[in-house]
Amino acid sequence: MKYFALMASLLIILSAGCISKEKTEERTLAIIKTSMGTITIELYTEEAPKTTENFIKLANDGFYDGLVFHRVIDDFVIQTGGFYPNGTYKPSPYGPINLELSPQLTHVDGAVGMARGQSINSATSQFYICDGPQHSLDGHYAVFGKVIDGMDVVRQIASVETTEKYGMKDWPVEDIIIESITIEKG
């Protein structure tokens, strides 16, 4: 009987430890304040560690502050992270990062991914948010987060009128600016 009581107590203690561990695990969030509203993203730090580390470093440096959404395509993506409102390109101080793919991270509605050039390892600072699922991008671009609040803002941005500016198509007629990106635990 003492053995049973000891085992039952041990099981309860171990179970309580597991439950409290799950409850205390913190998520890493990026709070993006734009001229059209706030978007909150959960960053996938475990599944995409190098990509999120690069993004967090840039955000903490204030790199994104004052940059515009320069590529906006309704029902596809809204993209930012590389240009000032006057069309001047802002290069990342950290250079390119390697493509980081994870089969469980796909381009669902609200997914956040790294934009890149033709080379698979050319992503630097530009990122996009999916306006609707975009599974044709799976396996080609690194997903590193997902919008958990503010999809209404994403949809508003995605639906603005665009034009060709500074030699680029799909640039919003009226600039949509990132005011700040704050990294928080939550």
C-alpha positions in Angstrom: 0.0 0.0 0.0 2.9 2.4 0.8 4.4 1.6 -2.6 1.1 2.4 -4.3 0.8 5.7 -2.4 4.4 6.6 -3.2 3.9 5.9 -6.9 0.6 7.8 -7.0 2.3 10.8 -5.4 5.2 10.6 -7.7 2.9 10.5 -10.8 0.9 13.5 -9.6 4.1 15.5 -9.0 5.5 14.6 -12.4 2.2 15.4 -14.1 2.0 18.7 -12.4 5.6 19.5 -13.6 4.6 18.7 -17.2 1.5 20.8 -17.0 3.2 23.8 -15.6 6.0 23.5 -18.1 3.5 23.6 -21.0 1.8 26.6 -19.5 5.1 28.5 -18.9 6.5 28.1 -22.4 6.6 31.5 -24.0 6.1 32.4 -27.6 8.1 35.0 -29.3 5.9 37.7 -30.9 6.6 40.5 -33.3 4.3 43.5 -32.9 4.3 45.4 -36.2 2.9 48.9 -36.0 2.0 50.2 -39.4 0.4 53.4 -40.6 -2.8 51.3 -41.2 -2.8 49.4 -37.9 -1.1 46.7 -35.8 -0.2 43.2 -36.9 1.0 40.6 -34.3 3.0 37.7 -35.5 4.1 34.6 -33.7 7.6 33.7 -34.7 8.6 30.1 -35.2 11.9 30.3 -33.3 12.3 26.5 -32.9 11.4 25.5 -36.5 13.2 28.3 -38.2 16.0 29.4 -35.8 18.3 31.2 -38.2 15.6 33.0 -40.1 13.9 34.2 -36.9 17.3 35.2 -35.4 18.0 37.4 -38.4 14.5 39.0 -38.3 14.7 39.6 -34.5 18.1 41.2 -34.8 16.9 43.5 -37.6 13.7 44.4 -35.6 15.7 45.1 -32.4 18.1 47.3 -34.4 15.1 49.4 -35.6 16.0 48.4 -39.2 12.4 48.2 -40.3 11.3 51.5 -38.9 10.2 53.9 -41.7 10.2 51.3 -44.5 7.2 50.8 -46.7 5.1 47.9 -48.0 6.5 48.1 -51.5 4.7 45.0 -53.1 1.0 44.6 -52.4 -1.0 42.0 -54.4 -4.6 41.3 -53.2 -5.2 37.6 -52.5 -1.5 36.9 -52.7 1.0 38.7 -50.4 2.0 42.1 -48.8 5.8 42.6 -48.8 8.1 44.9 -47.0 11.5 45.2 -45.4 13.7 46.8 -48.1 12.6 50.2 -49.3 12.0 53.7 -48.0 9.0 55.7 -49.2 11.2 57.5 -51.8 12.1 54.2 -53.4 15.7 54.0 -51.9 16.8 50.5 -51.2 17.9 49.7 -47.7 20.4 46.8 -47.6 20.5 44.5 -44.5 23.7 45.0 -42.5 23.9 41.2 -41.9 23.9 39.9 -45.5 22.0 36.9 -46.9 20.9 33.9 -44.9 20.4 30.3 -46.1 17.0 29.0 -47.0 15.5 27.3 -44.0 12.6 25.0 -44.9 10.5 23.0 -42.5 7.8 20.6 -43.9 5.3 21.5 -41.2 5.6 25.3 -42.0 3.5 26.0 -45.1 2.1 29.1 -46.7 -1.3 29.1 -45.0 -3.4 32.3 -44.7 -1.4 34.7 -42.6 1.9 32.9 -42.9 5.0 35.1 -42.8 7.9 34.2 -45.1 11.3 35.6 -46.2 11.4 37.1 -49.7 14.5 36.4 -51.7 16.0 36.7 -55.2 16.6 34.0 -57.7 19.3 32.3 -55.6 17.7 30.1 -52.9 20.1 31.5 -50.3 19.6 35.2 -51.0 17.1 36.3 -48.4 18.2 39.2 -46.3 15.6 41.5 -44.7 12.5 41.5 -46.9 9.5 39.5 -45.7 5.9 39.0 -46.8 2.6 38.1 -45.2 0.2 35.8 -47.1 -3.2 37.1 -47.9 -4.9 33.7 -48.3 -3.1 30.4 -48.6 -0.2 30.3 -51.1 0.9 26.7 -51.2 2.7 27.2 -54.6 5.4 29.0 -52.5 5.9 25.9 -50.2 9.4 24.4 -50.5 10.7 27.5 -52.2 10.5 30.2 -49.5 11.1 30.1 -45.7 8.0 30.5 -43.6 9.1 31.8 -40.1 5.9 33.0 -38.5 2.1 33.5 -38.6 -0.2 36.4 -38.0 -2.1 35.7 -34.7 -3.8 39.2 -34.5 -4.4 41.8 -37.2 -5.4 39.8 -40.2 -8.0 42.6 -40.8 -5.0 45.0 -41.2 -3.3 42.6 -43.6 -6.5 42.4 -45.7 -6.8 46.3 -45.6 -3.3 46.6 -46.8 -3.8 43.9 -49.5 -6.8 45.7 -50.9 -5.2 49.2 -51.4 -4.8 50.7 -54.9 -1.3 50.0 -56.4 0.7 51.5 -59.2 4.2 51.3 -60.7 6.7 53.4 -58.8 10.4 53.5 -58.8 10.5 50.8 -61.5 8.5 48.3 -59.4 4.9 47.1 -59.9 2.3 46.7 -57.2 3.6 49.6 -55.1 0.7 51.2 -53.1 -0.4 54.6 -54.4 -0.4 55.9 -50.8 2.6 54.7 -48.8 1.9 52.2 -46.0 4.8 52.6 -43.5 6.2 50.4 -40.8 6.3 52.6 -37.7 8.0 50.0 -35.5 8.5 46.3 -34.9 8.8 45.3 -31.3 9.8 41.8 -30.2 8.1 40.4 -27.1 7.6 37.2 -25.2 4.0 36.2 -24.6 
